[in-house]
Amino acid sequence: MQIAPDEPCDDLEVVFDFGRHGWSVLYLIIRGEIRRYAVTHIFSDPLHVLIDLCSLMIDRTDGLIRLYDEPGEAIVTVAFDHDQPHLVELSVLTSDDMNTAPEKARHEFTMTAPTIVLIEQVMSQLYKIRALLSDKAYARDRDAFPHQAFRMLLEKKKNAEKQGRGSRT
């Protein structure tokens, strides 16, 4: 799927199904099309990875995160046009190997979205998981929530908003 950069898409939903026993699923729903990416917790902590993604977007910094599967990975990249920092170009690449150079991975799709939409979509999943993990039955067989890293992200977002470069700008 390729969505032209001059057509920012706000018709998207991010859903992170935080699973048991070290397995989760990331769903990206873009204009009704569902993309599914399995994520293992063996090689990284996916909640920290999602926090890192939000941090990149709050800072308006180009970068990437890796969501590992067994085998392979999904590579999510974000890039900013500094003339239009309210927009972010999101690309997803996949590979059957791990730590693949992005230029050697398979291109799944690229889209441009309002930065606020993507930040708030990912952060809403973090809030959801934090709330669900407060229930002992839900928390059983699931990794702990990274409270300190999330608090630092919230502080970064708050400071960015005060400086006029946060998700609300």
Secondary structure, DSSP 8 states (H G I E B T S, - for coil): -B--TTS----EEEEEE--STTEEEEEEEETTEEEEEEEESSSS-HHHHHHHHHHHHHHT--EEEEEE-SS-EEEEEEEE-TTSTTEEEEEEEEESSSS--GGGSEEEEEEEEEHHHHHHHHHHHHHHHHHHHTSHHHHTTS----HHHHHHHHHHHHHHHHTT-STT-
